[in-house]
């Protein structure tokens, strides 16, 4: 994400676009690829749904029983590789292409809490244009079994001739976040990264913090922002992806505020760098999308484990340094909800805007065409929705008076 003169990254106009045929074909082959790379004896296959359910419990309600070495237990590692890894790859492959991540030859990517190299594999699957670019990935995780499994999986996925260099680094992120991040960065990595990411990491670290103890979650968000920033450079971008749970959305809002205090600005999903309208609200910033294009084998395993998924959800934050993005426009809204009926035969969707939470209202056809995750031009009115307190907004018919569009033309 190197900064160049007059180089501006526009905010993504859409998110979670359908999988291209080539990406879907690769994802369809992931379950079989995992079976080849990690053969599972037939006598253990019948217990796989039960192992998936147990690992899910340990990752949520049973966190206290999990322990640091849970990925070192063969049944749990197998469950992770066959269930959680493919689902996480699918979510990332729906998200990453729309973020506009740009990497140049020789760039470094630091992936904190990488697990079995999930982000690196997803980037390779969904960004065909980057596969021939020489890149270096510093993949950091506290569990050696996960790192070893990730290297084996990635090698099976890409073959022997990939120009991507993988450095698997064993380190406990909890140690890094409780000390001076800059000092620990030099102990683990000694090169600045163009992209710093963390996928499904912080919900495991901070998920047990009581909802009543807001200061603790805010403090950990501040530490996390410093940690991530310490691995980057003046031209870095930062990506954090978490499950689409309320507590994760709350953490994402707090992390965004902590990044802004360091001068690091949101690129997506936020259409602005003002106060997050979701902070402290009953709603939280997350996105849901259909899973019709998930491999059938993964759907069958999910159903057998008791977790059938018709939709996938996530919360995320993509930030970058000042000067690399166009300023947000007051008339741009990011849609953050499904469509729902309103009085007088109208429909609506909740949106994020620089003026606060907005309710985009209109006829059913127009509202349903504006999908969750879309960035739309709208007119924000003075009136508020009596139920939610959100500002009422209506879709613009065109973008002729879009100030961001004019600003972009001025820089081209």
Buried (B, 14 or more C-beta within 10 A) or exposed (E): BBBEEEEBBBBBEEBBBEBEEEBBEBBBBBBEBBBEBBEBEEEEEEBBBBBBBBBBEBBBEEBEEBEEEBBEBEBBBBBBBBBBBBBBBBBBBBBBBBBBBBBEEEBBBBBBBBBBBBBBBBBBBBBEEBBEBEBBBBBBBBBEBBBBBBBBBBBBBBEEEBEBEBEBBBBBBEEBBEEEBEEBBEEBBEEBBBBBBBBBBBBBBBBEBEEEEEEEBBBBBBBBBBBBBBBBBEBBBBBBBBBBBEBBBBBBBBBBBBBBEBEBBBBBBBBBBBBBBBBEBEBBBBBBBEBEBBBEBBBEBBEBBEBEBEEBBBBBBBBBBEEBBBEBBBBBBBBBBBBEEBEEEEBBBBBBBBBBBBBBBBEBEBBEEBBBBBBBBBEBEEEBBEEBEBBBBEBBEEBEEBBBBEBEEEEE
